[in-house]
Amino acid sequence: MRTDRPTTRVAVAIFVLQTAGSGIAVYGIPIYIAAFLRSGTVNPAQLSLASTAFFLAGALAGPAFGGLGQRNPNVVLLGSVLGAAAAITALAVDLSGPVVIAAFCVLGATFNGGLVVVGTTVLVRVFEGRPTSGMALATSGSSAGGILVSPLLALLLTTQAVTAGSFLAVAAGFLVISGLALTLTWRVTARSATEVPPAGPTGRMAAHWPLVLAFSLVSASQLGATSYIVATGLSRDFTGARLAVSVATAAAVASRWLGSAGIRRLGLGRWTMTSFCAQAAGVALVGLAPAGWVLFLGAALIGQSLGNTILIRSQVVVGLFGIGDFAGKFARFQTWTSLGSAAGPFVLGQLFSLTHDYLLAYLALFVLNVVAVPLLRPWLRHTHRRVDELRHGSAV
């Protein structure tokens, strides 16, 4: 960990920003949709389009936000906070289908492009790309929103229904909490942007397409399995099935700390392979799930990969391209994995609509996950070769 900067302050600030952002965006989307359906204000077809637009906007915004954030991270973070608050406020003004779709697009772009891509870029610079406890704390915010924020959001929209006041309260709370977090890290973030990071290996993301495809397939399996995990449990009359997402979210938060230690002990390549294989087992368990405890075990295995993937992605990009070109490369990596995230729920939903069988739908996600594992092999060989060169010196 760097000792010449207040790294703890930065880690806490990014944690708060990503917790608040994920709470009103990623974990807030299902809550908004449920509230809209109860009130009958937006039809299901428009809501389906809005949720797809959320992921697509996030995927496409990553490179643009990453480039701006490399030069002016504070401006991008502030703009993301204001944009997300404006999107929630728009829902208080008008709940027509086009406005909901536009608001979801803005939430996806500001969360994925601003709070995740730029926030992670700031962390990598401050912590020099190493899997420290500070990185684990800060990046766990993208999962902690499901535990700390979304229950409050659900309570507010359940007790107050879909009213202008409820959305205004969400927007105001988000602005206050995020504004306080930005003041914690403003000076440190501005200083890190003016410093020239050390040069690293050069290359193109396309040269590592098997690795990118592997992460995209795993992301599709993750989000597809998670999106329908409660519906699967309810269809089989499992007691407490609604807690399955909470189990996955809790495992995602805990896995940040386990992942930091696991990367140090096993190495990045072996830990990535372990996490992906564990997720494949989790997807299979949820699909089969003869009992409630099996569903929860599968949810925990999927959740650990949800948490580990974010921590692993940043380390992969640093290892391949160094810190100097991190923002642009991480943004492109995030774009492809976000497209996978968008495809997963769509694939499972379409398969279930055709077959009316969750087992077959989860089997398809399991296949995607299994196909991803051998695609890691070229990167694993590259990782092992670089480790040997660092230990024994390059032959050149």
C-alpha positions as CSV (number, residue, x, y, z in Angstrom):
1,M,0.0,0.0,0.0
2,R,1.2,3.5,-0.8
3,T,2.2,5.4,2.3
4,D,2.6,8.9,0.8
5,R,-1.2,9.4,0.3
6,P,-4.2,9.0,2.6
7,T,-5.2,5.7,1.0
8,T,-7.7,4.8,3.7
9,R,-9.7,7.9,2.9
10,V,-9.8,7.1,-0.8
11,A,-10.8,3.5,-0.1
12,V,-13.6,4.6,2.2
13,A,-14.8,7.3,-0.3
14,I,-14.9,4.9,-3.3
15,F,-16.7,2.3,-1.1
16,V,-19.4,4.8,-0.2
17,L,-19.8,6.0,-3.8
18,Q,-20.1,2.5,-5.2
19,T,-22.4,1.4,-2.4
20,A,-24.7,4.3,-2.9
21,G,-24.5,4.0,-6.7
22,S,-25.1,0.2,-6.8
23,G,-28.0,0.6,-4.4
24,I,-29.9,3.0,-6.5
25,A,-28.8,1.5,-9.9
26,V,-27.9,-2.2,-10.1
27,Y,-29.9,-3.4,-7.1
28,G,-32.5,-0.7,-7.4
29,I,-33.6,-1.7,-10.9
30,P,-35.5,-4.8,-9.8
31,I,-37.2,-2.7,-7.0
32,Y,-38.2,0.0,-9.4
33,I,-39.6,-2.5,-11.9
34,A,-41.6,-4.3,-9.2
35,A,-43.0,-0.9,-8.0
36,F,-43.9,0.1,-11.6
37,L,-45.7,-3.2,-12.2
38,R,-47.7,-2.9,-9.0
39,S,-48.8,0.6,-9.8
40,G,-49.5,-0.2,-13.5
41,T,-47.7,3.0,-14.5
42,V,-45.3,1.4,-17.0
43,N,-46.1,-1.7,-19.1
44,P,-43.9,-4.8,-19.0
45,A,-42.6,-4.5,-22.5
46,Q,-41.2,-1.0,-21.8
47,L,-39.7,-2.2,-18.5
48,S,-37.9,-5.1,-20.3
49,L,-36.5,-2.6,-22.8
50,A,-35.5,-0.3,-20.0
51,S,-33.6,-3.0,-18.1
52,T,-31.7,-4.0,-21.3
53,A,-30.9,-0.4,-22.0
54,F,-29.4,0.0,-18.5
55,F,-26.7,-2.6,-19.3
56,L,-26.1,-1.5,-22.8
57,A,-25.7,2.1,-21.8
58,G,-23.3,1.1,-19.1
59,A,-21.3,-1.0,-21.5
60,L,-21.0,1.7,-24.2
61,A,-20.3,4.5,-21.7
62,G,-17.2,2.8,-20.2
63,P,-14.6,3.8,-22.8
64,A,-15.8,7.4,-23.0
65,F,-15.9,7.9,-19.2
66,G,-12.6,6.0,-18.9
67,G,-10.8,8.4,-21.2
68,L,-12.2,11.5,-19.5
69,G,-11.6,10.0,-16.0
70,Q,-7.9,9.5,-16.7
71,R,-7.5,13.2,-17.1
72,N,-10.2,14.6,-14.8
73,P,-11.5,11.9,-12.5
74,N,-13.1,14.3,-10.0
75,V,-15.1,16.0,-12.8
76,V,-16.3,12.6,-14.1
77,L,-17.2,11.3,-10.6
78,L,-19.1,14.5,-9.8
79,G,-20.9,14.4,-13.1
80,S,-21.9,10.8,-12.5
81,V,-23.3,11.6,-9.1
82,L,-25.3,14.5,-10.5
83,G,-26.5,12.5,-13.5
84,A,-27.7,9.6,-11.4
85,A,-29.5,12.0,-9.1
86,A,-31.1,13.7,-12.1
87,A,-32.3,10.3,-13.5
88,I,-34.0,9.5,-10.2
89,T,-35.5,13.0,-10.0
90,A,-36.9,12.5,-13.6
91,L,-38.9,9.5,-12.3
92,A,-40.5,11.8,-9.8
93,V,-41.6,14.2,-12.5
94,D,-42.9,11.8,-15.2
95,L,-43.4,8.0,-15.1
96,S,-44.0,7.5,-18.8
97,G,-42.3,4.6,-20.6
98,P,-39.8,6.8,-22.6
99,V,-38.8,8.7,-19.4
100,V,-38.2,5.4,-17.5
101,I,-36.1,4.0,-20.4
102,A,-34.0,7.2,-20.6
103,A,-33.6,7.3,-16.8
104,F,-32.4,3.7,-16.8
105,C,-29.9,4.5,-19.6
106,V,-28.5,7.4,-17.5
107,L,-28.2,5.2,-14.4
108,G,-26.4,2.5,-16.3
109,A,-24.0,5.0,-17.9
110,T,-23.2,6.9,-14.7
111,F,-22.8,3.8,-12.5
112,N,-20.8,1.6,-14.9
113,G,-18.9,4.3,-16.7
114,G,-18.3,6.8,-13.9
115,L,-18.5,5.1,-10.4
116,V,-17.1,1.7,-11.5
117,V,-14.6,2.5,-14.3
118,V,-13.3,5.8,-13.1
119,G,-13.6,4.8,-9.4
120,T,-11.5,1.7,-10.0
121,T,-9.0,3.7,-12.0
122,V,-8.5,6.0,-9.0
123,L,-8.0,3.0,-6.8
124,V,-5.5,1.3,-9.0
125,R,-3.4,4.4,-9.1
126,V,-3.5,5.0,-5.4
127,F,-2.9,1.4,-4.5
128,E,-0.5,0.7,-7.4
129,G,-2.7,-2.0,-8.8
130,R,-2.0,-4.4,-5.9
131,P,-4.7,-6.6,-4.4
132,T,-4.6,-4.9,-1.0
133,S,-7.3,-4.8,1.8
134,G,-8.0,-1.2,0.7
135,M,-8.9,-2.4,-2.8
136,A,-11.1,-5.1,-1.4
137,L,-12.9,-2.6,0.8
138,A,-13.5,-0.1,-1.9
139,T,-14.6,-2.4,-4.6
140,S,-16.9,-4.3,-2.3
141,G,-19.2,-1.2,-2.5
142,S,-20.5,-2.4,-5.8
143,S,-22.1,-5.4,-4.0
144,A,-22.7,-3.8,-0.6
145,G,-25.4,-1.6,-2.1
146,G,-27.6,-4.8,-2.3
147,I,-27.3,-5.1,1.5
148,L,-27.1,-1.6,2.8
149,V,-29.2,0.5,0.3
150,S,-31.7,-1.7,-1.6
151,P,-33.6,-2.8,1.5
152,L,-34.2,0.9,2.4
153,L,-35.2,1.6,-1.2
154,A,-37.6,-1.4,-1.2
155,L,-39.1,-0.2,2.1
156,L,-39.6,3.3,0.8
157,L,-41.2,2.3,-2.4
158,T,-43.4,-0.3,-0.7
159,T,-44.7,2.0,2.1
160,Q,-45.0,5.2,-0.1
161,A,-45.7,3.4,-3.4
162,V,-44.6,5.1,-6.6
163,T,-44.9,8.7,-5.6
164,A,-42.9,11.8,-6.5
165,G,-41.9,12.2,-2.9
166,S,-40.4,8.8,-2.7
167,F,-38.2,9.3,-5.7
168,L,-37.2,12.8,-4.6
169,A,-36.2,11.3,-1.2
170,V,-34.0,8.7,-2.9
171,A,-32.3,11.4,-5.1
172,A,-31.7,13.7,-2.2
173,G,-30.2,11.0,0.0
174,F,-28.0,9.8,-2.8
175,L,-26.7,13.3,-3.4
176,V,-25.9,14.0,0.3
177,I,-24.1,10.7,0.8
178,S,-22.2,10.8,-2.4
179,G,-21.3,14.5,-2.0
180,L,-19.7,13.7,1.4
181,A,-17.8,10.9,-0.1
182,L,-16.4,13.1,-2.9
183,T,-15.2,15.7,-0.4
184,L,-13.1,12.9,1.3
185,T,-11.2,12.0,-1.9
186,W,-11.3,15.2,-4.0
187,R,-7.7,16.5,-3.4
188,V,-6.1,13.0,-3.5
189,T,-7.9,12.1,-6.7
190,A,-6.9,15.4,-8.3
191,R,-3.3,14.9,-7.4
192,S,-3.2,11.3,-8.8
193,A,-4.5,12.6,-12.1
194,T,-1.6,15.0,-12.5
195,E,1.0,12.4,-11.8
196,V,2.4,10.4,-14.7
197,P,2.0,6.7,-14.0
198,P,4.8,4.3,-14.8
199,A,5.0,2.9,-18.3
200,G,3.9,-0.7,-18.6
201,P,3.6,-3.3,-21.3
202,T,1.9,-2.2,-24.5
203,G,-0.5,-4.1,-26.6
204,R,-4.1,-4.3,-27.8
205,M,-7.1,-5.8,-26.0
206,A,-7.9,-7.8,-29.2
207,A,-4.7,-9.8,-28.8
208,H,-6.3,-11.3,-25.6
209,W,-9.7,-12.1,-27.1
210,P,-10.0,-15.6,-25.4
211,L,-9.5,-14.0,-22.0
212,V,-12.1,-11.2,-22.8
213,L,-14.5,-13.8,-24.1
214,A,-14.1,-15.9,-21.0
215,F,-15.0,-13.1,-18.7
216,S,-17.9,-12.1,-20.9
217,L,-19.3,-15.7,-20.8
218,V,-18.8,-15.9,-17.0
219,S,-20.6,-12.5,-16.6
220,A,-23.5,-13.8,-18.7
221,S,-23.8,-16.9,-16.5
222,Q,-23.5,-14.7,-13.3
223,L,-26.2,-12.2,-14.1
224,G,-28.5,-14.7,-15.8
225,A,-28.4,-17.1,-12.8
226,T,-28.8,-14.3,-10.3
227,S,-31.7,-12.6,-12.1
228,Y,-33.9,-15.7,-11.9
229,I,-32.6,-17.3,-8.7
230,V,-35.6,-16.1,-6.6
231,A,-38.1,-17.2,-9.3
232,T,-36.5,-20.6,-9.4
233,G,-36.8,-21.0,-5.6
234,L,-40.4,-19.8,-5.6
235,S,-41.4,-22.2,-8.4
236,R,-40.2,-25.1,-6.2
237,D,-41.9,-23.7,-3.1
238,F,-38.7,-23.4,-1.1
239,T,-39.1,-21.6,2.2
240,G,-37.2,-18.3,2.3
241,A,-36.4,-18.4,-1.4
242,R,-36.5,-14.6,-1.5
243,L,-33.3,-14.6,0.6
244,A,-31.3,-16.2,-2.2
245,V,-30.2,-12.9,-3.7
246,S,-29.2,-11.7,-0.2
247,V,-27.1,-14.8,0.2
248,A,-25.4,-14.2,-3.1
249,T,-24.8,-10.5,-2.3
250,A,-23.3,-11.3,1.1
251,A,-21.0,-13.8,-0.5
252,A,-20.0,-11.2,-3.1
253,V,-19.0,-8.8,-0.3
254,A,-17.1,-11.4,1.7
255,S,-15.3,-12.7,-1.4
256,R,-13.5,-9.4,-1.9
257,W,-11.5,-10.1,1.3
258,L,-11.1,-13.8,0.5
259,G,-10.1,-12.9,-3.0
260,S,-7.4,-10.5,-1.9
261,A,-5.8,-13.2,0.3
262,G,-6.4,-15.9,-2.4
263,I,-4.6,-13.9,-5.1
264,R,-1.6,-13.5,-2.8
265,R,-1.5,-17.2,-1.9
266,L,-2.4,-18.9,-5.2
267,G,-1.6,-16.3,-7.7
268,L,-4.0,-14.4,-10.0
269,G,-4.4,-17.2,-12.6
270,R,-5.1,-20.1,-10.2
271,W,-7.5,-18.0,-8.1
272,T,-9.4,-16.9,-11.3
273,M,-9.7,-20.5,-12.4
274,T,-10.9,-21.5,-8.9
275,S,-13.5,-18.8,-8.8
276,F,-14.9,-19.6,-12.3
277,C,-15.1,-23.3,-11.6
278,A,-16.9,-22.6,-8.3
279,Q,-19.4,-20.5,-10.1
280,A,-20.1,-23.3,-12.6
281,A,-20.8,-25.6,-9.7
282,G,-23.1,-22.9,-8.2
283,V,-25.1,-22.5,-11.4
284,A,-25.6,-26.3,-11.7
285,L,-26.7,-26.5,-8.0
286,V,-29.3,-23.7,-8.5
287,G,-30.6,-25.4,-11.7
288,L,-31.0,-28.8,-9.9
289,A,-31.8,-27.5,-6.4
290,P,-33.8,-30.4,-4.9
291,A,-33.9,-28.5,-1.6
292,G,-33.7,-24.9,-0.3
293,W,-30.3,-25.3,1.2
294,V,-28.9,-26.4,-2.1
295,L,-30.3,-23.3,-3.7
296,F,-28.6,-21.2,-1.0
297,L,-25.3,-23.0,-1.5
298,G,-25.5,-22.4,-5.2
299,A,-26.3,-18.7,-4.6
300,A,-23.2,-18.4,-2.4
301,L,-21.0,-20.0,-5.0
302,I,-22.3,-17.6,-7.7
303,G,-22.0,-14.7,-5.3
304,Q,-18.4,-15.3,-4.6
305,S,-17.6,-15.0,-8.3
306,L,-19.7,-11.8,-8.5
307,G,-17.4,-10.3,-5.9
308,N,-14.1,-11.8,-7.1
309,T,-14.6,-10.9,-10.8
310,I,-14.5,-7.1,-10.1
311,L,-11.3,-7.5,-8.1
312,I,-9.8,-9.9,-10.6
313,R,-10.6,-7.7,-13.6
314,S,-8.6,-4.8,-12.4
315,Q,-5.6,-7.0,-11.6
316,V,-5.8,-8.7,-15.0
317,V,-5.7,-5.4,-16.9
318,V,-2.8,-4.1,-14.7
319,G,-0.8,-7.3,-15.3
320,L,-1.3,-7.1,-19.1
321,F,-1.0,-3.4,-19.8
322,G,0.3,-1.7,-16.7
323,I,-1.1,1.3,-14.8
324,G,-0.3,3.9,-17.4
325,D,-3.0,2.7,-19.9
326,F,-5.3,1.3,-17.3
327,A,-8.3,3.6,-17.7
328,G,-8.8,2.9,-21.4
329,K,-8.0,-0.8,-21.3
330,F,-10.2,-1.4,-18.2
331,A,-13.1,0.5,-19.8
332,R,-12.9,-1.7,-23.0
333,F,-12.7,-4.8,-20.9
334,Q,-15.7,-3.6,-18.9
335,T,-17.6,-3.0,-22.0
336,W,-17.4,-6.5,-23.2
337,T,-18.2,-8.1,-19.8
338,S,-21.1,-5.7,-19.5
339,L,-22.5,-6.9,-22.8
340,G,-22.2,-10.4,-21.4
341,S,-24.1,-9.3,-18.3
342,A,-26.9,-7.9,-20.5
343,A,-27.0,-11.2,-22.5
344,G,-27.3,-13.5,-19.5
345,P,-30.8,-12.6,-18.2
346,F,-32.0,-12.4,-21.8
347,V,-30.8,-15.9,-22.7
348,L,-32.2,-17.5,-19.6
349,G,-35.5,-15.6,-19.9
350,Q,-36.0,-16.7,-23.5
351,L,-35.1,-20.3,-22.8
352,F,-37.5,-20.5,-19.9
353,S,-40.2,-18.9,-22.1
354,L,-39.7,-21.6,-24.7
355,T,-39.3,-24.6,-22.4
356,H,-41.0,-23.5,-19.1
357,D,-38.2,-25.4,-17.4
358,Y,-35.6,-23.7,-15.2
359,L,-33.4,-26.7,-15.2
360,L,-32.8,-26.5,-18.9
361,A,-32.3,-22.7,-18.8
362,Y,-29.7,-23.1,-16.0
363,L,-28.0,-25.9,-17.9
364,A,-27.4,-23.4,-20.8
365,L,-25.8,-21.0,-18.4
366,F,-23.7,-23.8,-16.9
367,V,-22.5,-24.6,-20.5
368,L,-21.5,-21.0,-21.0
369,N,-19.5,-21.0,-17.7
370,V,-17.8,-24.3,-18.5
371,V,-16.8,-23.1,-22.0
372,A,-15.2,-20.0,-20.4
373,V,-12.7,-22.0,-18.3
374,P,-10.5,-23.5,-21.1
375,L,-10.5,-20.0,-22.7
376,L,-8.3,-18.9,-19.8
377,R,-5.4,-21.2,-20.8
378,P,-3.5,-18.8,-23.1
379,W,-3.6,-16.1,-20.4
380,L,-2.6,-18.6,-17.7
381,R,0.5,-19.6,-19.8
382,H,1.3,-15.9,-20.3
383,T,1.0,-15.3,-16.6
384,H,3.2,-18.2,-15.6
385,R,5.8,-17.2,-18.2
386,R,6.0,-13.6,-16.9
387,V,6.3,-14.9,-13.3
388,D,9.3,-17.1,-14.4
389,E,10.9,-14.2,-16.1
390,L,10.6,-12.0,-13.0
391,R,12.1,-14.8,-10.9
392,H,14.9,-15.9,-13.1
393,G,15.4,-13.0,-15.5
394,S,14.3,-12.7,-19.1
395,A,16.2,-14.9,-21.7
396,V,16.4,-11.8,-23.8
